[in-house]
């Protein structure tokens, strides 16, 4: 429930940030649009002034023309327009259009435009410079109408097609900055969600691991206590065979607890970079024979071993090599039926000595193959133990993987569910170690 609440809050935070960014960009867009409308209005006035100067040059070029007279009722632009209209030289929309396009081109704006003569009161278009002007998907933006007569009943306006290319072009830096900021925020929140999930998973794994460890340690401890009580009670005096049996039980169970303790300590040293390897030339035959003898006695089921040691030696730490192979053999026996055949082999390839352990047991599913080397992978050992599955803590294969990394090698696995599993340990032929 806590995880869901944290994820929900994080997602709401992302949604809120996205909404704020969108609102900010929308307001910026509206401001830039208003600025563009004002810019176009100023541009229309500038174009009309230049067009007026052209008409004045035309007027004074006529030798019969007299000086223009004004009544002072209007501003400079409208009074000249009125006077020139009376002289038969009206505003040329085509000329204004051409001048406006030149000015826009200087500002790197190539959008299609039209100049319209409109009624100020109704906005009705009375004449246009570009009868073929056609609005596209992006719509248009229009300047305010600039009056061209005393009464201000008529005005000139400019329409620019698809103005969004202009506006968004001016917003590109803001848009890119917003996208980068938004990406960083979303990435940070997703990392936070991932971290929360990992913490939740670790907490669950620790609980399951603690339960499984206590549950599985309880049995050997109980056996040791029971054996010691029987030996101490004196009831076994004169019964040497039974006494040896109980002593053997206590010794085996104590060895099992010691092996688990050593496994946990080894992982701790590996994680804290305090594992010291003593690399030596290890004779595989004697080491493998010792392991076969040990597991044949303690297996509790029909186990047969085949060996094919084409390479008799390997450069490794004898103790940790033995521990890695012990974990693989133990798993082969544990995850099999009432009968299992285990093949132990070695050979050289690509500058490595490969020591492999193969069994004809239960095999591993493709899904489990992706996670079997992770620490506490057997985190659900509690559930499997309850339904009669093999117990464990998910430490064995993780330990094997880390031991091989410390040697500068690797471990890989090939398995078909219901048929076989084969683990291959790759040891460099030359002495090479790595901290893990």
Backbone torsions as a table, in degrees:
resi	resn	phi	psi	omega
1	UNK	NA	-40.9	179.6
2	UNK	-63.4	-40.9	179.0
3	UNK	-63.4	-44.8	179.6
4	UNK	-61.8	-41.6	179.4
5	UNK	-63.0	-42.3	-179.8
6	UNK	-64.8	-43.2	178.6
7	UNK	-64.4	-41.3	-179.9
8	UNK	-63.5	-44.0	179.0
9	UNK	-62.6	-42.1	179.3
10	UNK	-63.1	-42.1	179.3
11	UNK	-67.0	-38.6	176.0
12	UNK	-63.5	-38.6	176.7
13	UNK	-61.5	-43.3	177.2
14	UNK	-61.0	-45.7	-179.8
15	UNK	-61.1	-40.8	-179.9
16	UNK	-65.3	-43.5	179.1
17	UNK	-64.3	-42.2	177.7
18	UNK	-61.2	-42.9	179.8
19	UNK	-62.9	-42.4	179.0
20	UNK	-63.5	-42.2	178.6
21	UNK	-62.5	-43.9	179.0
22	UNK	-63.2	-42.4	178.8
23	UNK	-63.2	-42.8	179.5
24	UNK	-63.2	-44.8	179.2
25	UNK	-65.7	-37.1	179.0
26	UNK	-65.2	-45.3	179.1
27	UNK	-63.6	-39.3	176.8
28	UNK	-62.8	-41.1	177.7
29	UNK	-60.3	-45.7	-179.7
30	UNK	-62.7	-40.5	178.4
31	UNK	-63.8	-43.3	179.2
32	UNK	-67.0	-33.5	177.6
33	UNK	-66.8	-43.5	177.3
34	UNK	-62.2	-41.3	178.2
35	UNK	-63.2	-38.1	179.1
36	UNK	-65.5	-40.9	178.0
37	UNK	-61.7	-42.4	178.0
38	UNK	-65.7	-40.8	178.8
39	UNK	-61.9	-41.0	179.5
40	UNK	-68.0	-36.6	178.0
41	UNK	-63.6	-44.2	176.9
42	UNK	-62.9	-36.8	-179.5
43	UNK	-67.0	-36.5	177.6
44	UNK	-63.7	-44.6	178.3
45	UNK	-61.3	-43.3	178.7
46	UNK	-62.3	-42.3	179.6
47	UNK	-65.7	-39.6	179.4
48	UNK	-66.1	-38.4	177.7
49	UNK	-63.5	-42.9	178.5
50	UNK	-66.9	-38.6	178.8
51	UNK	-66.5	-37.0	178.0
52	UNK	-62.7	-41.8	179.7
53	UNK	-62.1	-37.3	177.3
54	UNK	-64.5	-40.2	179.2
55	UNK	-69.0	-36.1	177.5
56	UNK	-64.2	-40.6	177.1
57	UNK	-60.9	-39.6	178.9
58	UNK	-66.1	-37.3	-178.6
59	UNK	-67.2	-48.4	-177.5
60	UNK	-75.3	-15.8	175.8
61	UNK	-69.8	-19.6	178.3
62	UNK	-82.9	115.5	-175.0
63	UNK	-62.4	-22.2	-177.8
64	UNK	-87.0	-7.6	-176.5
65	UNK	-70.6	140.8	176.6
66	UNK	-101.0	172.1	-180.0
67	UNK	-66.3	144.1	179.1
68	UNK	-77.5	141.7	178.4
69	UNK	-116.8	144.3	-178.6
70	UNK	-128.2	149.5	-179.8
71	UNK	-96.4	-0.5	175.8
72	UNK	75.0	10.9	-177.5
73	UNK	-83.9	-12.0	-174.6
74	UNK	-138.7	174.3	179.7
75	UNK	-72.6	176.5	-173.8
76	UNK	-58.2	-45.2	-175.1
77	UNK	-64.6	-49.4	-176.1
78	UNK	-69.1	-34.5	-178.8
79	UNK	-69.1	-38.4	177.0
80	UNK	-67.7	-38.9	178.8
81	UNK	-62.2	-45.2	179.1
82	UNK	-61.2	-45.6	-178.2
83	UNK	-63.9	-43.8	-179.9
84	UNK	-68.3	-33.3	175.6
85	UNK	-62.5	-41.0	-179.6
86	UNK	-67.1	-27.3	178.0
87	UNK	-85.2	1.6	178.7
88	UNK	83.7	21.3	177.4
89	UNK	-123.1	80.0	-176.4
90	UNK	-77.1	172.1	177.0
91	UNK	-61.6	133.6	177.5
92	UNK	-99.5	107.7	-179.9
93	UNK	-62.4	-36.2	179.3
94	UNK	-64.7	-39.5	179.6
95	UNK	-67.9	-41.3	177.0
96	UNK	-62.1	-40.9	178.2
97	UNK	-58.9	-45.6	-178.2
98	UNK	-65.1	-42.6	179.7
99	UNK	-64.7	-43.4	-179.1
100	UNK	-62.6	-39.9	179.2
101	UNK	-63.8	-38.4	178.7
102	UNK	-63.9	-42.1	179.9
103	UNK	-65.8	-42.0	179.2
104	UNK	-64.5	-38.0	179.9
105	UNK	-63.9	-36.5	175.9
106	UNK	-62.4	-25.3	179.1
107	UNK	-98.0	14.9	178.0
108	UNK	62.0	34.4	175.7
109	UNK	-112.2	116.8	-176.2
110	UNK	-114.4	13.0	-179.1
111	UNK	-64.1	150.6	178.3
112	UNK	-70.1	141.4	-179.3
113	UNK	-132.7	168.5	170.4
114	UNK	-146.8	146.2	177.3
115	UNK	-108.9	124.9	-176.2
116	UNK	-117.2	142.8	167.7
117	UNK	-97.1	119.1	-172.4
118	UNK	-126.5	155.1	170.3
119	UNK	-74.9	130.2	-175.3
120	UNK	-65.5	-34.7	-174.7
121	UNK	-78.6	-38.8	-174.5
122	UNK	-108.4	-19.9	-176.3
123	UNK	78.7	9.3	-179.1
124	UNK	-68.8	133.8	-179.8
125	UNK	-80.6	123.0	-179.5
126	UNK	-98.4	-29.9	177.7
127	UNK	-157.7	156.6	-178.4
128	UNK	-143.6	150.5	179.2
129	UNK	-81.8	-20.3	-174.5
130	UNK	-135.6	84.1	-177.8
131	UNK	-61.1	-22.4	-178.5
132	UNK	-92.9	8.9	178.3
133	UNK	-62.1	123.7	-176.3
134	UNK	-129.8	126.4	-179.1
135	UNK	-72.6	138.6	178.8
136	UNK	-103.8	-168.5	-175.3
137	UNK	-57.1	-35.5	-175.6
138	UNK	-75.2	-4.6	180.0
139	UNK	76.0	-155.4	-178.0
140	UNK	-150.7	166.3	171.6
141	UNK	-128.4	139.5	-175.3
142	UNK	-119.2	143.0	173.9
143	UNK	-78.7	170.0	172.1
144	UNK	-74.8	153.0	-179.4
145	UNK	-75.2	129.6	177.8
146	UNK	-97.8	120.3	-175.1
147	UNK	-61.9	143.0	-179.4
148	UNK	-124.8	8.8	176.8
149	UNK	-143.1	166.9	-177.1
150	UNK	-57.6	-46.3	-174.5
151	UNK	-75.4	-9.7	-177.6
152	UNK	58.1	33.5	177.7
153	UNK	-86.3	-17.2	-179.3
154	UNK	-129.4	147.8	180.0
155	UNK	-147.7	164.5	177.5
156	UNK	-109.3	132.4	176.7
157	UNK	-132.1	160.8	178.6
158	UNK	-117.9	136.3	172.4
159	UNK	-112.5	130.4	177.6
160	UNK	-113.8	124.3	-178.6
161	UNK	-76.0	143.2	174.9
162	UNK	47.4	63.5	-177.1
163	UNK	-72.3	-10.2	-175.3
164	UNK	-65.2	-27.7	176.6
165	UNK	-64.7	-35.4	178.9
166	UNK	-71.5	-47.3	-175.8
167	UNK	-65.7	-48.8	-178.5
168	UNK	-66.9	-29.7	175.3
169	UNK	-62.4	-35.5	178.3
170	UNK	-79.7	-17.4	-179.3
171	UNK	-97.3	-0.4	-169.7
172	UNK	-58.3	-39.2	179.8
173	UNK	-65.2	-42.3	178.9
174	UNK	-65.5	-41.0	-179.3
175	UNK	-63.9	-45.0	-179.9
176	UNK	-64.4	-42.3	178.6
177	UNK	-63.4	-39.8	179.0
178	UNK	-64.6	-42.2	-179.9
179	UNK	-65.0	-41.6	178.4
180	UNK	-63.4	-46.4	179.9
181	UNK	-61.5	-44.7	-179.1
182	UNK	-64.6	-40.1	178.5
183	UNK	-62.5	-43.7	179.5
184	UNK	-64.0	-41.4	-179.9
185	UNK	-65.1	-47.0	-179.5
186	UNK	-63.6	-42.3	178.6
187	UNK	-60.9	-43.0	-179.7
188	UNK	-63.2	-42.1	-179.3
189	UNK	-68.5	-39.7	177.9
190	UNK	-64.1	-38.4	176.0
191	UNK	-63.5	-37.8	178.3
192	UNK	-64.5	-43.7	178.0
193	UNK	-62.0	-42.4	178.8
194	UNK	-61.9	-41.5	179.5
195	UNK	-64.3	-42.4	179.1
196	UNK	-62.1	-43.0	179.7
197	UNK	-64.4	-41.0	178.9
198	UNK	-63.3	-42.3	178.9
199	UNK	-63.6	-39.6	179.1
200	UNK	-66.1	-40.2	179.1
201	UNK	-65.6	-42.4	179.8
202	UNK	-62.5	-41.9	179.1
203	UNK	-61.3	-42.6	178.9
204	UNK	-65.4	-42.8	-180.0
205	UNK	-63.4	-39.8	179.3
206	UNK	-63.6	-41.5	178.7
207	UNK	-63.0	-46.6	-179.5
208	UNK	-65.2	-40.4	-179.9
209	UNK	-63.7	-44.5	179.7
210	UNK	-60.5	-45.0	179.8
211	UNK	-62.3	-46.9	-177.4
212	UNK	-64.7	-41.0	-178.9
213	UNK	-64.6	-47.8	179.3
214	UNK	-62.5	-41.5	-178.8
215	UNK	-62.2	-44.5	-176.7
216	UNK	-79.6	-24.5	176.2
217	UNK	-77.6	-22.0	-178.0
218	UNK	-63.7	-40.0	-176.9
219	UNK	-64.9	-52.6	178.9
220	UNK	-64.4	-35.3	177.4
221	UNK	-63.7	-41.3	177.8
222	UNK	-63.1	-40.6	179.7
223	UNK	-65.2	-41.9	179.3
224	UNK	-62.9	-45.8	-179.7
225	UNK	-62.2	-43.1	-179.6
226	UNK	-63.3	-42.6	179.9
227	UNK	-65.1	-42.8	-179.3
228	UNK	-65.7	-39.6	178.1
229	UNK	-63.1	-41.5	179.7
230	UNK	-64.3	-41.2	180.0
231	UNK	-68.0	-37.3	-177.8
232	UNK	-75.1	-26.3	-175.0
233	UNK	-67.1	-21.0	-179.1
234	UNK	86.6	-2.3	-178.5
235	UNK	-69.5	-19.1	-177.4
236	UNK	-97.8	9.3	178.6
237	UNK	-62.4	128.8	-179.1
238	UNK	85.8	-4.7	178.9
239	UNK	-111.8	75.1	-173.9
240	UNK	-61.4	-37.4	-178.3
241	UNK	-63.4	-46.9	179.0
242	UNK	-66.2	-38.8	180.0
243	UNK	-61.4	-43.9	177.8
244	UNK	-63.0	-37.5	179.6
245	UNK	-63.1	-47.1	-179.2
246	UNK	-67.1	-36.7	176.1
247	UNK	-63.1	-40.3	178.4
248	UNK	-64.5	-40.5	178.6
249	UNK	-61.5	-47.5	-179.7
250	UNK	-61.8	-41.2	-179.9
251	UNK	-65.6	-44.4	179.8
252	UNK	-63.0	-44.6	-178.8
253	UNK	-66.7	-38.6	177.3
254	UNK	-64.8	-38.6	177.2
255	UNK	-63.2	-38.3	178.8
256	UNK	-63.9	-43.3	178.4
257	UNK	-65.7	-39.8	178.6
258	UNK	-64.5	-39.6	179.0
259	UNK	-62.1	-42.4	178.5
260	UNK	-64.0	-43.2	179.3
261	UNK	-61.8	-44.2	178.8
262	UNK	-63.4	-36.5	179.9
263	UNK	-63.5	-45.1	-180.0
264	UNK	-66.5	-41.1	179.0
265	UNK	-64.9	-39.7	178.9
266	UNK	-62.5	-44.9	177.6
267	UNK	-60.7	-40.6	178.8
268	UNK	-61.9	-42.9	178.5
269	UNK	-65.1	-40.4	178.7
270	UNK	-61.7	-42.7	-177.8
271	UNK	-71.7	-25.3	-180.0
272	UNK	-102.3	13.2	177.4
273	UNK	55.3	37.8	-179.6
274	UNK	-116.8	13.4	179.5
275	UNK	-84.0	122.0	178.9
276	UNK	-102.3	118.4	178.3
277	UNK	-94.9	142.3	175.4
278	UNK	-116.4	87.0	-175.3
279	UNK	-71.2	132.0	179.8
280	UNK	-148.2	169.0	176.8
281	UNK	-82.8	106.0	-173.7
282	UNK	-95.3	130.2	176.1
283	UNK	-83.9	111.8	-171.6
284	UNK	-67.4	-36.8	-173.4
285	UNK	-58.9	-49.8	-177.5
286	UNK	-67.5	-39.6	-179.9
287	UNK	-64.0	-44.9	-178.9
288	UNK	-66.4	-40.4	179.4
289	UNK	-62.0	-40.3	177.7
290	UNK	-61.9	-42.6	-180.0
291	UNK	-65.9	-41.5	179.7
292	UNK	-61.3	-43.9	-179.8
293	UNK	-63.2	-43.5	-177.9
294	UNK	-64.7	-47.0	-175.6
295	UNK	-76.1	-25.2	175.8
296	UNK	-65.5	-38.5	-178.9
297	UNK	-72.4	-36.5	-172.9
298	UNK	-101.5	0.5	-172.1
299	UNK	-63.1	-43.5	-176.9
300	UNK	77.7	9.5	176.4
301	UNK	-151.2	174.8	-178.2
302	UNK	-76.4	108.0	-178.8
303	UNK	-123.3	130.7	175.5
304	UNK	-123.4	145.3	-177.3
305	UNK	-119.9	139.0	171.0
306	UNK	-122.9	137.4	179.6
307	UNK	-125.9	142.7	176.4
308	UNK	-144.6	82.5	-174.9
309	UNK	-95.2	84.6	-179.8
310	UNK	-70.2	-29.5	174.7
311	UNK	-109.3	113.4	-172.2
312	UNK	-78.1	-18.7	-175.1
313	UNK	-127.2	156.0	175.6
314	UNK	-146.8	141.5	177.5
315	UNK	-85.3	108.3	-176.5
316	UNK	-161.7	170.4	171.6
317	UNK	-81.3	118.9	-175.0
318	UNK	-56.1	-42.7	-176.9
319	UNK	-63.7	-47.2	-175.6
320	UNK	-78.5	-26.6	172.1
321	UNK	-63.9	-45.2	178.8
322	UNK	-62.1	-39.8	-179.3
323	UNK	-66.6	-40.3	179.2
324	UNK	-63.7	-47.0	179.5
325	UNK	-65.7	-35.7	178.7
326	UNK	-61.8	-42.0	178.6
327	UNK	-62.6	-41.1	-179.2
328	UNK	-68.4	-42.6	178.7
329	UNK	-66.2	-41.2	179.3
330	UNK	-61.2	-42.5	177.6
331	UNK	-65.1	-39.8	-180.0
332	UNK	-60.7	-38.6	178.9
333	UNK	-74.4	-41.9	-175.8
334	UNK	-65.9	-42.2	-176.3
335	UNK	-101.7	63.8	178.5
336	UNK	-152.5	174.5	178.7
337	UNK	-81.5	-154.0	-178.9
338	UNK	-71.8	-13.5	-178.4
339	UNK	-139.0	138.3	-178.4
340	UNK	-147.4	142.5	176.2
341	UNK	-115.4	128.5	-175.7
342	UNK	-118.1	128.3	179.3
343	UNK	-109.4	126.3	177.3
344	UNK	-116.1	123.0	-174.6
345	UNK	-138.1	164.4	175.5
346	UNK	-148.1	146.2	174.4
347	UNK	-161.3	168.1	-179.5
348	UNK	-104.5	144.3	175.2
349	UNK	-166.3	138.5	174.8
350	UNK	48.4	44.9	177.0
351	UNK	73.0	15.6	179.4
352	UNK	-128.7	153.8	167.8
353	UNK	-103.9	123.0	-177.6
354	UNK	-105.1	122.1	175.0
355	UNK	-110.1	121.5	-174.7
356	UNK	-119.9	150.0	175.5
357	UNK	-127.6	118.5	-177.8
358	UNK	-123.3	139.7	178.0
359	UNK	-133.2	163.9	177.4
360	UNK	-108.3	42.8	-176.5
361	UNK	-88.1	-142.7	-171.9
362	UNK	-75.7	-19.4	-178.5
363	UNK	75.7	176.9	-176.5
364	UNK	-130.0	135.6	-180.0
365	UNK	-72.8	155.6	178.5
366	UNK	-57.6	-34.8	179.7
367	UNK	-65.2	-44.1	-178.9
368	UNK	-70.9	-27.2	179.6
369	UNK	-60.9	-26.4	-178.0
370	UNK	-73.7	-20.0	-171.1
371	UNK	-127.0	-0.8	-171.0
372	UNK	-63.9	-22.7	-178.8
373	UNK	-92.0	2.5	179.0
374	UNK	-80.0	148.4	179.3
375	UNK	-68.0	139.5	-179.4
376	UNK	60.7	26.6	176.8
377	UNK	-57.4	-32.6	177.4
378	UNK	-82.1	34.3	-177.6
379	UNK	-58.4	-27.8	178.3
380	UNK	-90.2	25.0	-179.5
381	UNK	-57.2	-30.7	178.8
382	UNK	-57.7	-49.5	-178.0
383	UNK	-65.8	-42.2	-177.8
384	UNK	-67.3	-36.7	179.2
385	UNK	-65.5	-36.7	-177.7
386	UNK	-67.8	-30.0	-177.7
387	UNK	-99.2	12.0	174.0
388	UNK	93.7	8.1	178.3
389	UNK	-78.4	172.7	178.9
390	UNK	-67.3	135.6	180.0
391	UNK	-87.2	167.7	179.4
392	UNK	162.9	178.5	-174.9
393	UNK	-120.8	2.7	-179.3
394	UNK	72.9	26.5	-178.3
395	UNK	-102.7	-30.2	-170.5
396	UNK	-56.7	-57.9	-176.2
397	UNK	-70.4	-32.5	174.8
398	UNK	-62.8	-40.2	178.0
399	UNK	-64.5	-44.2	178.3
400	UNK	-57.8	-46.3	-179.1
401	UNK	-61.0	-43.2	-178.6
402	UNK	-69.8	-36.1	177.0
403	UNK	-62.2	-42.8	179.4
404	UNK	-67.2	-37.7	176.4
405	UNK	-62.7	-40.9	178.9
406	UNK	-62.8	-30.3	177.5
407	UNK	-82.2	-4.2	-175.9
408	UNK	81.6	17.1	-180.0
409	UNK	-115.0	-153.3	-179.0
410	UNK	-157.8	169.2	175.2
411	UNK	-130.2	137.0	173.8
412	UNK	-131.0	166.9	-173.4
413	UNK	-138.0	142.7	174.2
414	UNK	-130.2	125.4	-175.9
415	UNK	-152.4	147.9	172.2
416	UNK	-125.9	122.4	-176.4
417	UNK	-58.7	129.3	179.1
418	UNK	85.3	-1.4	-177.5
419	UNK	-123.9	-58.9	-176.4
420	UNK	-162.9	166.9	170.3
421	UNK	-139.6	138.0	179.3
422	UNK	-134.7	119.6	177.6
423	UNK	-107.5	130.8	-178.3
424	UNK	-118.5	126.3	179.2
425	UNK	-102.6	119.9	-177.2
426	UNK	-99.7	111.1	177.0
427	UNK	-108.1	129.6	175.7
428	UNK	-61.9	142.0	178.6
429	UNK	-68.2	-34.1	176.5
430	UNK	-89.7	150.2	179.1
431	UNK	-65.0	120.3	-178.8
432	UNK	-154.2	123.6	-179.9
433	UNK	-126.1	154.1	179.1
434	UNK	-133.5	147.3	172.8
435	UNK	-83.0	139.1	178.4
436	UNK	-128.8	NA	NA
